[in-house]
Amino acid sequence: MIPAVIVFAYLAVVLYLGVFAFRRGRVSGEDYFLANRSLASVIFLLALFGTNMTAFSILGASGLAYHRGIGVFGMLASSSAFVIPLSFFFIGTRLWAFGKRFGHMTQVQFLRDRLECGHIGTAVFALTAAMLVPYVVIGVMGGGHTLEAISGGVVPYWAGGGLVALVVMSYVFFGGMRGTAWVNTFQTLLFLSFGSIAFLLIGRGVGGFDQVIERLASQPATASLLTRERISMAEFFSYAFIPLSSVMFPHVAIMCLTARRAEAFKLTVVFYPMCILLLWLPSVFLGVVAADQFPGLKPGESDDVILRLLRAHAGPVLAGVLGAAILACVMAADSQILALGTMFTQDVFAYYGGRERFGEKAQVWTGRAFVVGLTLVAYLAALRLKDKEGIFELAVRFAFTGYAALAPVMVAALYWRRATKWGALAATLWVALAMAGLWWLHERSAAFAPKPGEPPVPIFPALGNLFLRTPGGVTMFGYLPVVFLCGVSAALMAGVSLLTRPPRRETIEKYFPNRAEAD
Amino acid sequence: MNRNTRATPCRVTCRRWFWALALVMVFLLHQDCWNWARVRPLVLGVLPVGLAYHAAYALGCSVLMALLVRFAWPQNLGETALPDRAEPTGSSAATNGPSTAP
């Protein structure tokens, strides 16, 4: 029970930080939703990293490594260490600059203005919001699983998930972006500080990692966990596209708008890969170590292997502190909930006249009401979906793939004068239809999906290997659908833009002043 | 002094191609098929070579990003090029409602 008490104390600290610690007198819309665009470099880095790291980063990754080995690090983490900082460099900075100059608070506002079309904004809002909701649910599920595991079952899943949802909702409700950013900063520091302690303690507890690795290497059944033989090259390559989703996630894009100056991005771009290394390397490595310590777990059971290792090899007090650190990562649903609230109030409420009719105060309260409603829905969904899907699969298959496929729209809008609303609409509709098609294929092939270790099964034998069903989901010629979604999305954005009328000259001069003069 | 203001268009183009090529090379280094089935050597006695390679790769990405920030930081992001807007949030066309739609 001691670890659970420490975790409750941690939740109280988080609540205090989020609600009271950095509260300002009067809360304006820009202050509530964007912390007045005032985050300095270090806070910006830590908050952005904390926002991006979620339940799946640690629980899902270690659970996946338990089954598929060390290749999970290269597949998910080192590819992110390359792509995510680049996306901040090329997309985040420019989005920030336009946001600061023209007052955008969401990426939808930028797209509406840059592409001279309200409908594209509405389409992107609907699609991105729909894809973010499952992500919020995962956060609540992660909270429930974590508290249940830390307390040894004393706090049941439903109560743990409810408590986490309540705490997150409270500080998002009262603290807005400022409270969320500071909580994320605290959580990132906590995890990065105590994660290394956990790593060392578990290493000592298992009798030295070298002993474990030698044991795994000496047994034919587990030796492949130390290689990438359980991952195909096509899958490994495909995953390099997934981190394109990062800056397209609304909560990350909105967080990019909170920087005080462009220079705040420099620290983030340089140190982000190191933060990924510090978080993911122990997570993946401990997942493999757990295969030696707790053999025979099924995919749904393996998501809490780090917590099992902690319980087995750390004292109760330290296990509580480390459990709180893990919960810190799990609780990243805060910025997603806030982002959805921001999008609803800016892209729907304000856009359709609510702000003009009811004023700025009503806009902030609309955002808060949305936060409460969304958290409640996410909690109910988390209760209903418990044990039905692995955390990792649920997130990747829908949200990550869809957001990654929308990245060409954003890149074109930011850098290409010739990008048009029709190109963006075509690409967005393609992504929406492709996601629906993938869902249908996934459900259609569920009955004959192979078990882990079995070869892929063609979904339509007449089409050969075009659509294959693997244990993890649907692939196309063995590659994840994200590769094809991104390729077609980029082609549609470029092709349809070139075939349709270019944007008005005023718009081009507004967003590309230097190059417009050169024409 | 701004480096790009002195650069000729040709140098700017060459520089862009250099960075594009560097990024493609680093991406290709991520696909290390030669480590696929190898366990040994165990780096530091515990890290299988494939894992150690990607840990080093992540560190290398930090170095690459530092070089990008130092030598290729976008010049048009500063407050002189994009000054703080004078009007309050919500006054841009982006937030003015459906009238901006075609």
HADDOCK unambig.tbl for C-alpha pairs under 7 A between the chains (distance, minus, plus):
assign (segid A and resid 70 and name CA) (segid B and resid 51 and name CA) 6.07 0.50 0.50
assign (segid A and resid 74 and name CA) (segid B and resid 54 and name CA) 5.64 0.50 0.50
assign (segid A and resid 78 and name CA) (segid B and resid 54 and name CA) 6.00 0.50 0.50
assign (segid A and resid 78 and name CA) (segid B and resid 57 and name CA) 6.70 0.50 0.50
assign (segid A and resid 78 and name CA) (segid B and resid 58 and name CA) 5.27 0.50 0.50
assign (segid A and resid 81 and name CA) (segid B and resid 58 and name CA) 5.58 0.50 0.50
assign (segid A and resid 81 and name CA) (segid B and resid 61 and name CA) 6.42 0.50 0.50
assign (segid A and resid 82 and name CA) (segid B and resid 61 and name CA) 5.70 0.50 0.50
assign (segid A and resid 97 and name CA) (segid B and resid 77 and name CA) 5.90 0.50 0.50
assign (segid A and resid 97 and name CA) (segid B and resid 82 and name CA) 6.74 0.50 0.50
assign (segid A and resid 100 and name CA) (segid B and resid 84 and name CA) 6.37 0.50 0.50
assign (segid A and resid 101 and name CA) (segid B and resid 82 and name CA) 5.99 0.50 0.50
assign (segid A and resid 101 and name CA) (segid B and resid 83 and name CA) 6.32 0.50 0.50
assign (segid A and resid 101 and name CA) (segid B and resid 84 and name CA) 5.54 0.50 0.50
assign (segid A and resid 101 and name CA) (segid B and resid 85 and name CA) 5.07 0.50 0.50
assign (segid A and resid 102 and name CA) (segid B and resid 85 and name CA) 6.48 0.50 0.50
assign (segid A and resid 102 and name CA) (segid B and resid 92 and name CA) 6.14 0.50 0.50
assign (segid A and resid 103 and name CA) (segid B and resid 89 and name CA) 4.92 0.50 0.50
assign (segid A and resid 103 and name CA) (segid B and resid 90 and name CA) 6.45 0.50 0.50
assign (segid A and resid 103 and name CA) (segid B and resid 92 and name CA) 6.64 0.50 0.50
assign (segid A and resid 109 and name CA) (segid B and resid 94 and name CA) 4.89 0.50 0.50
assign (segid A and resid 109 and name CA) (segid B and resid 95 and name CA) 6.51 0.50 0.50
assign (segid A and resid 110 and name CA) (segid B and resid 94 and name CA) 6.51 0.50 0.50
assign (segid A and resid 112 and name CA) (segid B and resid 94 and name CA) 5.67 0.50 0.50
assign (segid A and resid 113 and name CA) (segid B and resid 93 and name CA) 5.99 0.50 0.50
assign (segid A and resid 113 and name CA) (segid B and resid 94 and name CA) 4.63 0.50 0.50
assign (segid A and resid 116 and name CA) (segid B and resid 100 and name CA) 6.62 0.50 0.50
assign (segid A and resid 116 and name CA) (segid B and resid 101 and name CA) 6.70 0.50 0.50
assign (segid A and resid 117 and name CA) (segid B and resid 100 and name CA) 6.27 0.50 0.50
assign (segid A and resid 117 and name CA) (segid B and resid 101 and name CA) 4.53 0.50 0.50
assign (segid A and resid 117 and name CA) (segid B and resid 102 and name CA) 6.08 0.50 0.50
assign (segid A and resid 118 and name CA) (segid B and resid 98 and name CA) 5.89 0.50 0.50
assign (segid A and resid 118 and name CA) (segid B and resid 100 and name CA) 6.07 0.50 0.50
assign (segid A and resid 118 and name CA) (segid B and resid 101 and name CA) 4.37 0.50 0.50
assign (segid A and resid 119 and name CA) (segid B and resid 101 and name CA) 6.51 0.50 0.50
assign (segid A and resid 209 and name CA) (segid B and resid 46 and name CA) 6.16 0.50 0.50
assign (segid A and resid 210 and name CA) (segid B and resid 45 and name CA) 5.98 0.50 0.50
assign (segid A and resid 210 and name CA) (segid B and resid 46 and name CA) 4.93 0.50 0.50
assign (segid A and resid 213 and name CA) (segid B and resid 46 and name CA) 6.38 0.50 0.50
assign (segid A and resid 226 and name CA) (segid B and resid 39 and name CA) 5.74 0.50 0.50
assign (segid A and resid 226 and name CA) (segid B and resid 48 and name CA) 6.16 0.50 0.50
assign (segid A and resid 227 and name CA) (segid B and resid 36 and name CA) 6.08 0.50 0.50
assign (segid A and resid 227 and name CA) (segid B and resid 37 and name CA) 5.15 0.50 0.50
assign (segid A and resid 227 and name CA) (segid B and resid 38 and name CA) 5.86 0.50 0.50
assign (segid A and resid 227 and name CA) (segid B and resid 39 and name CA) 5.76 0.50 0.50
assign (segid A and resid 227 and name CA) (segid B and resid 50 and name CA) 6.67 0.50 0.50
assign (segid A and resid 228 and name CA) (segid B and resid 36 and name CA) 5.17 0.50 0.50
assign (segid A and resid 228 and name CA) (segid B and resid 37 and name CA) 6.07 0.50 0.50
assign (segid A and resid 229 and name CA) (segid B and resid 36 and name CA) 6.57 0.50 0.50
assign (segid A and resid 229 and name CA) (segid B and resid 37 and name CA) 5.96 0.50 0.50
assign (segid A and resid 237 and name CA) (segid B and resid 31 and name CA) 6.93 0.50 0.50
assign (segid A and resid 262 and name CA) (segid B and resid 77 and name CA) 6.43 0.50 0.50
assign (segid A and resid 262 and name CA) (segid B and resid 78 and name CA) 6.77 0.50 0.50
assign (segid A and resid 266 and name CA) (segid B and resid 69 and name CA) 6.33 0.50 0.50
assign (segid A and resid 269 and name CA) (segid B and resid 65 and name CA) 6.18 0.50 0.50
assign (segid A and resid 270 and name CA) (segid B and resid 62 and name CA) 5.17 0.50 0.50
assign (segid A and resid 270 and name CA) (segid B and resid 65 and name CA) 5.08 0.50 0.50
assign (segid A and resid 270 and name CA) (segid B and resid 66 and name CA) 5.22 0.50 0.50
assign (segid A and resid 271 and name CA) (segid B and resid 62 and name CA) 6.19 0.50 0.50
assign (segid A and resid 273 and name CA) (segid B and resid 58 and name CA) 5.66 0.50 0.50
assign (segid A and resid 273 and name CA) (segid B and resid 59 and name CA) 6.66 0.50 0.50
assign (segid A and resid 273 and name CA) (segid B and resid 61 and name CA) 6.36 0.50 0.50
assign (segid A and resid 273 and name CA) (segid B and resid 62 and name CA) 5.54 0.50 0.50
assign (segid A and resid 274 and name CA) (segid B and resid 58 and name CA) 6.80 0.50 0.50
assign (segid A and resid 274 and name CA) (segid B and resid 59 and name CA) 6.24 0.50 0.50
assign (segid A and resid 274 and name CA) (segid B and resid 62 and name CA) 6.63 0.50 0.50
assign (segid A and resid 277 and name CA) (segid B and resid 55 and name CA) 6.58 0.50 0.50
assign (segid A and resid 277 and name CA) (segid B and resid 58 and name CA) 6.45 0.50 0.50
assign (segid A and resid 350 and name CA) (segid B and resid 95 and name CA) 6.67 0.50 0.50
assign (segid A and resid 351 and name CA) (segid B and resid 95 and name CA) 5.24 0.50 0.50
assign (segid A and resid 351 and name CA) (segid B and resid 96 and name CA) 5.90 0.50 0.50
assign (segid A and resid 351 and name CA) (segid B and resid 97 and name CA) 4.13 0.50 0.50
assign (segid A and resid 351 and name CA) (segid B and resid 98 and name CA) 6.67 0.50 0.50
assign (segid A and resid 352 and name CA) (segid B and resid 97 and name CA) 5.14 0.50 0.50
assign (segid A and resid 352 and name CA) (segid B and resid 98 and name CA) 6.40 0.50 0.50
assign (segid A and resid 353 and name CA) (segid B and resid 97 and name CA) 6.18 0.50 0.50
